[in-house]
Amino acid sequence: MEVTQELLIKCLEAFRQQQLEKQKYQDYYDGKHDILSTYKFNPKRANMKIVVNWFKKFLQDELAFSLSNPVNYIDKTANPEYIDRIDLDFSTWEKVHNQKLMLKVNTFGHAYELRYLKDNEFKATVLTPLNCFVLEGNDADRTVQLAMHFYKENQFSEVEKVDVYLPNKIVQHYEVDGDELITKGQSTHAFINVPVTVVEANTERKSMLDDIKDLVDAYNTTISNMCNELSDFRMALIKVIGTRFETEDDISKMVEKGVIELQTGADIDYLIKNLPDQFANSTLKEIKENIYKQASHIDTNEKLSSNTSGSALQGRLITLSNKCSTIHTMLEQCIKSRLKEYFYILRIRENIEYDYRLISQKFTMNVPNDLLHLADIASKLKDIFAYETLYSLFPFVENPSVEYQKYLKERETLMESEVDLDAIGND
């Protein structure tokens, strides 16, 4: 594909349109909801605007549930050498990177991973639809033909720059001048293909916000109306019958001292507004339930009976578990692509040949586990499955291969100690 100035200008125009469409997702995550600009202002009434950020809460819950535990790598050939190498090169950055990546993916519906080398170390960073545009082909694999990364050098810089990543290790550098791109030079990257991968939240590349936005807006409006209604009448009015205050000072003294002297037959009472709160509360409850249903989440603050079984608790989590399994599936595709590029670098730099398809990933949900039950399962299956497979069942084991090697080394040390003790006893 020939990359011309005309093509890049079209990509720039498409990126600006993409920014406009995707900005609302970042705004809602940051708490900048529509109610802040669309809530009807009444100069004579309270005008509080309440934002309940369900979108951010759900995304954070999904992240904690699905990726709090690190990804375990398992070599299908039972060779620990490459697993150890992956752990060495990825352990300093991968866990946080995966969390940030999937947070952005689920915020916007899709995001991007940029691979690069720094100090001869393989690394990756996260780009979003707000600072990156990817041109994909119409082939079955939707091959990335070019990627444009928009950025400023620092928070004080006014100049917007663009790095255009192309195949065959080419990076073209530009500055944005309105609707034009000014060429600033060219450099190289380390990969044959464009080092940017599109990571999807689902096959439709839809964000959760698309399903719950109207409900969230309705919840914000309803609760804001309730708070404003209460604020307008937070002070009860004093109702006086059969007498009158001569001056405003009389009212101030009464409020200050809490005492009032009345004539015979006079009466004083508080006048309060009878608010029909049942309708508003039931509306809020119904909206909240629908938000949880549309988001496939459960209310963890809901009180449960004391005799609720473990199976029943797992049943309540089934829809959220299925959703987090989708997160794992989409991340797994990205990791396989990441490993392919990683082993390409090892082959070029160190002449290490290995098939990335022989490395599988094991994800562990961050849920309470019955370790005694898992230990019982492991002891019963130790003669059927490999130890690394059994180690991967335990959430606290970050690397089953390394854990198994530590186990073998420890056993070897113990056996040597026993031999030395026997020798001493015979002397």
C-alpha positions in Angstrom: 0.0 0.0 0.0 1.3 3.4 -1.0 1.2 5.9 1.8 0.6 9.3 0.3 0.0 12.7 1.9 -3.6 12.6 0.6 -4.1 9.3 2.5 -2.7 10.7 5.7 -4.9 13.8 5.5 -8.0 11.5 5.2 -6.7 9.5 8.2 -6.4 12.8 10.1 -10.0 13.8 9.3 -11.2 10.4 10.3 -9.3 10.6 13.6 -10.9 14.0 14.4 -14.3 12.5 13.9 -13.3 9.5 16.0 -12.2 11.8 18.8 -15.6 13.6 18.8 -17.5 10.3 19.0 -15.3 8.7 21.7 -14.8 11.7 24.0 -18.2 11.0 25.7 -16.8 7.7 27.0 -13.9 9.3 28.7 -16.1 12.1 30.0 -18.5 9.6 31.6 -15.7 7.7 33.1 -14.3 11.0 34.6 -17.8 11.8 36.0 -18.6 14.5 33.4 -22.1 13.3 32.7 -24.8 15.0 30.5 -26.7 16.2 33.6 -24.0 18.8 34.3 -24.9 20.6 31.1 -28.5 19.6 30.4 -30.2 19.9 33.9 -32.8 22.6 33.8 -31.7 25.6 35.9 -34.3 27.4 38.0 -33.0 30.7 39.5 -35.5 30.6 42.4 -34.9 26.9 43.4 -32.1 24.6 44.4 -30.1 23.3 41.4 -27.8 20.6 42.7 -26.6 18.2 40.1 -25.9 14.7 41.5 -23.6 12.4 39.5 -23.5 8.7 40.4 -20.7 7.2 38.3 -22.0 3.7 37.7 -19.9 3.4 34.6 -16.6 3.9 36.4 -17.7 1.6 39.3 -18.6 -1.3 37.0 -15.4 -1.0 34.9 -13.3 -0.9 38.1 -15.2 -3.9 39.5 -14.6 -5.9 36.3 -11.0 -5.1 36.3 -10.5 -6.1 40.0 -12.5 -9.3 39.4 -10.8 -10.4 36.2 -7.2 -9.2 36.3 -6.1 -8.7 39.9 -4.2 -12.0 39.6 -1.3 -12.1 37.1 -1.5 -14.1 33.9 0.1 -17.5 34.2 2.0 -18.8 31.2 2.2 -22.6 30.5 4.5 -24.2 27.9 2.7 -27.0 26.1 6.0 -28.8 25.6 6.7 -28.7 29.4 9.9 -26.7 28.7 10.4 -24.2 31.6 13.2 -22.3 29.8 11.0 -20.0 27.8 8.4 -19.5 30.5 11.2 -18.3 32.8 12.4 -15.9 30.1 8.9 -14.5 29.6 8.6 -14.0 33.4 12.0 -12.2 33.5 11.2 -9.8 30.7 7.5 -9.2 31.4 7.3 -9.3 35.2 8.2 -5.6 35.7 5.5 -4.1 33.6 3.0 -6.6 32.3 0.4 -6.9 35.1 -0.2 -3.2 35.4 -0.1 -2.8 31.6 -2.8 -5.5 31.1 -5.0 -3.8 33.7 -4.6 -0.4 32.0 -5.1 -1.9 28.6 -8.4 -3.6 29.4 -9.7 -0.6 31.3 -9.3 1.5 28.2 -10.6 -1.3 26.0 -13.8 -1.6 28.0 -14.2 2.2 28.4 -14.1 2.9 24.6 -15.1 -0.5 23.2 -11.6 -0.9 21.8 -8.1 0.4 22.4 -4.6 -0.2 21.0 -1.3 -1.7 22.2 1.9 -0.2 20.9 5.0 -2.5 21.2 8.5 -1.0 21.3 12.1 -1.5 22.5 13.6 0.6 25.3 17.2 0.0 26.5 17.0 -3.3 24.4 14.0 -4.4 26.5 10.7 -5.4 25.0 7.8 -3.3 26.3 4.3 -2.2 25.4 2.1 0.8 26.1 -1.6 1.6 25.8 -3.1 4.0 23.2 -6.8 5.0 23.0 -9.1 6.3 20.3 -8.5 9.8 21.6 -4.8 9.7 20.7 -4.4 7.0 18.1 -5.9 6.2 14.7 -5.5 2.8 13.0 -6.1 2.1 9.3 -7.2 -1.5 8.9 -7.5 -3.5 5.7 -10.6 -5.2 4.5 -9.0 -8.7 4.5 -10.2 -11.5 6.8 -7.6 -10.6 9.5 -8.2 -6.9 9.3 -4.5 -6.3 8.9 -3.2 -3.0 10.4 -1.9 -1.0 7.4 -0.7 2.0 9.4 -1.1 3.6 12.8 -1.0 7.2 13.8 0.0 8.2 17.4 -0.9 11.8 18.3 0.8 13.4 21.2 2.4 16.5 22.7 5.9 16.5 24.1 4.7 17.6 27.6 1.8 19.3 29.4 3.2 22.7 28.5 3.7 22.1 24.8 1.2 23.5 22.3 2.5 21.6 19.3 0.7 18.4 18.4 3.0 15.8 16.9 2.2 12.6 15.0 4.2 9.4 14.6 3.0 7.3 11.7 3.9 3.6 12.1 4.3 1.7 8.9 5.4 -1.9 8.0 9.0 -2.7 7.4 10.4 -0.8 10.4 9.4 2.7 9.2 8.2 5.5 11.4 7.4 8.9 9.8 7.2 12.0 12.0 4.9 15.0 11.4 3.5 18.1 13.2 -0.1 19.0 12.9 -0.9 22.5 11.5 -4.7 22.8 11.4 -5.8 20.3 8.8 -2.3 19.8 7.4 0.7 17.6 8.3 4.2 19.0 8.2 6.9 16.4 7.6 9.6 16.4 10.3 11.7 13.3 9.4 11.8 9.5 9.6 13.1 6.9 11.9 12.8 3.1 12.4 11.0 0.7 14.7 12.1 -2.9 15.5 9.3 -4.8 13.8 8.4 -6.1 10.3 4.7 -5.4 10.8 3.0 -2.3 12.2 3.8 -2.5 15.9 0.2 -1.6 16.9 -2.6 -4.1 17.7 -6.3 -3.3 18.0 -7.7 -4.9 21.2 -11.5 -5.3 21.3 -13.9 -5.4 24.2 -16.2 -7.6 22.2 -16.8 -8.6 18.6 -18.9 -5.4 18.1 -16.4 -3.1 19.7 -19.1 -1.7 21.9 -18.6 -0.1 25.3 -20.8 -0.9 28.3 -21.8 2.8 28.3 -23.8 2.2 25.1 -26.2 -0.1 27.1 -26.5 1.8 30.3 -26.1 5.5 29.4 -29.8 6.4 29.3 -30.4 4.6 32.6 -27.5 6.4 34.2 -28.8 9.7 33.0 -32.3 8.9 34.3 -30.8 7.9 37.7 -28.8 11.1 38.0 -31.9 13.2 37.1 -34.2 11.5 39.5 -31.8 11.7 42.5 -31.0 15.3 41.7 -34.7 16.2 41.6 -35.2 14.5 45.0 -32.2 16.3 46.6 -33.3 19.6 45.2 -36.9 19.1 46.4 -35.6 18.4 49.9 -33.2 21.4 49.8 -36.0 23.8 48.9 -37.8 22.9 52.1 -34.9 22.0 54.4 -36.1 24.6 56.8 -39.7 24.2 58.0 -41.9 27.3 57.9 -43.5 28.6 61.2 -47.2 28.8 61.2 -48.8 31.4 63.6 -52.5 31.5 64.4 -54.2 34.2 66.5 -51.2 36.6 66.8 -48.5 38.2 64.8 -44.9 39.3 65.1 -44.4 43.0 65.2 -40.9 43.1 63.7 -38.4 40.8 62.1 -36.3 41.1 65.3 -39.0 39.3 67.2 -38.6 36.3 64.8 -34.8 36.4 65.1 -35.0 36.4 68.9 -37.4 33.5 69.0 -35.2 31.4 66.7 -32.1 32.3 68.7 -33.5 31.7 72.2 -36.0 29.0 71.3 -38.7 30.7 73.5 -41.8 32.6 72.5 -44.6 34.2 74.5 -48.1 33.9 73.1 -51.4 35.5 73.9 -54.4 33.5 75.1 -55.9 31.6 72.2 -52.9 32.0 69.9 -51.3 28.9 68.4 -47.9 28.3 66.7 -46.8 25.3 64.8 -44.4 24.2 62.0 -45.6 24.0 58.5 -43.8 21.3 56.5 -44.3 19.9 53.0 -45.6 16.3 52.7 -43.3 14.8 50.1 -44.6 11.7 48.2 -41.2 9.9 48.6 -42.5 6.4 47.9 -42.9 7.1 44.1 -39.4 8.6 43.8 -37.8 5.8 45.8 -39.5 3.1 43.9 -38.4 4.8 40.6 -34.8 5.0 41.8 -34.9 1.3 42.8 -36.2 0.2 39.5 -33.7 2.2 37.5 -30.9 0.9 39.7 -32.0 -2.7 39.2 -32.1 -2.2 35.4 -28.6 -0.6 35.4 -27.2 -3.7 37.2 -29.0 -6.0 34.7 -27.8 -4.2 31.6 -24.3 -4.1 32.9 -24.4 -7.8 33.9 -23.3 -7.0 37.5 -24.6 -7.8 41.0 -25.1 -5.5 43.9 -22.5 -6.6 46.4 -24.1 -4.4 49.1 -27.3 -6.4 49.0 -28.0 -8.2 52.2 -28.1 -12.0 51.9 -29.5 -14.6 54.3 -27.0 -16.2 56.6 -27.6 -19.7 55.2 -26.9 -18.8 51.6 -24.8 -21.7 50.1 -21.6 -21.3 48.2 -23.3 -22.7 45.0 -26.0 -20.0 45.3 -23.3 -17.3 45.6 -21.5 -18.6 42.6 -24.8 -18.6 40.7 -25.3 -14.9 41.4 -21.8 -14.3 39.9 -22.4 -16.3 36.8 -23.3 -13.4 34.4 -20.4 -11.3 35.7 -18.1 -14.3 35.4 -19.1 -14.8 31.8 -18.5 -11.1 31.1 -15.0 -11.3 32.7 -14.3 -14.5 30.6 -14.9 -12.3 27.5 -12.3 -9.9 28.9 -9.9 -12.8 29.3 -10.6 -14.0 25.7 -10.0 -10.7 24.1 -6.8 -10.1 26.2 -5.6 -13.6 25.3 -5.7 -12.7 21.6 -3.6 -9.6 22.3 -1.1 -11.6 24.4 -0.6 -14.1 21.6 0.1 -11.3 19.2 2.5 -9.8 21.8 4.3 -13.1 22.2 4.7 -13.4 18.5 6.4 -10.0 18.3 8.4 -10.8 21.4 9.8 -14.1 20.0 10.6 -12.3 16.7 12.8 -9.9 18.6 14.5 -12.8 20.5 15.2 -14.5 17.1 16.7 -11.4 15.6 18.7 -10.3 18.7 19.7 -13.6 20.3 19.0 -16.3 17.6 16.3 -17.9 19.8 13.8 -19.9 17.8 10.5 -20.7 19.4 6.9 -21.0 18.4 4.7 -18.5 20.3 1.7 -20.8 19.7 3.2 -23.3 22.2 2.7 -20.9 25.1 -0.8 -20.8 26.6 -2.3 -18.4 29.1 -4.1 -19.2 32.3 -6.3 -16.6 33.9 -7.5 -16.7 37.5 -10.6 -14.8 38.7 -10.2 -12.8 41.9 -12.8 -14.5 43.9 -12.7 -16.1 47.3 -11.4 -19.7 47.0 -11.6 -22.7 49.3 -7.9 -23.5 49.4 -8.7 -26.7 51.4 -11.0 -27.9 48.7 -8.4 -27.0 46.0 -5.7 -28.9 48.0 -7.9 -31.9 48.2 -8.5 -31.8 44.4 -4.8 -31.4 43.7 -3.9 -34.4 46.0 -6.4 -36.6 44.2 -5.3 -35.6 40.7 -1.5 -35.6 41.2 -1.2 -38.9 39.4 -3.3 -37.8 36.5 -2.2 -34.2 35.7 1.2 -32.5 35.5 2.2 -30.5 38.6 2.3 -27.3 36.7 -1.3 -27.7 35.7 -2.3 -28.3 39.4 -0.2 -25.3 40.5 -2.1 -23.1 38.1 -5.3 -23.9 40.1 -4.1 -21.9 43.1 -4.6 -18.1 42.7 -1.5 -17.2 44.8 0.8 -19.0 42.4 2.0 -16.4 39.9 4.2 -18.7 37.7 3.4 -22.5 37.9 6.6 -23.4 36.0 8.8 -21.4 38.4 6.9 -22.7 41.4 7.5 -26.3 40.2 11.2 -25.7 39.7 11.4 -24.3 43.2 9.7 -27.4 44.5 12.1 -29.7 42.8 15.1 -27.7 44.0 13.8 -27.7 47.6 13.2 -31.5 47.4 16.7 -32.0 46.1 18.2 -29.9 49.0 16.2 -31.8 51.5 17.3 -35.2 50.1 21.0 -34.1 50.2 20.5 -33.0 53.9 19.1 -36.4 54.7 22.0 -38.2 53.1 24.5 -36.1 55.1 22.7 -36.8 58.4 22.8 -40.6 57.7 26.5 -40.4 57.0 27.2 -38.6 60.2 25.1 -41.2 62.1 27.2 -44.1 60.7 30.5 -42.4 61.8 
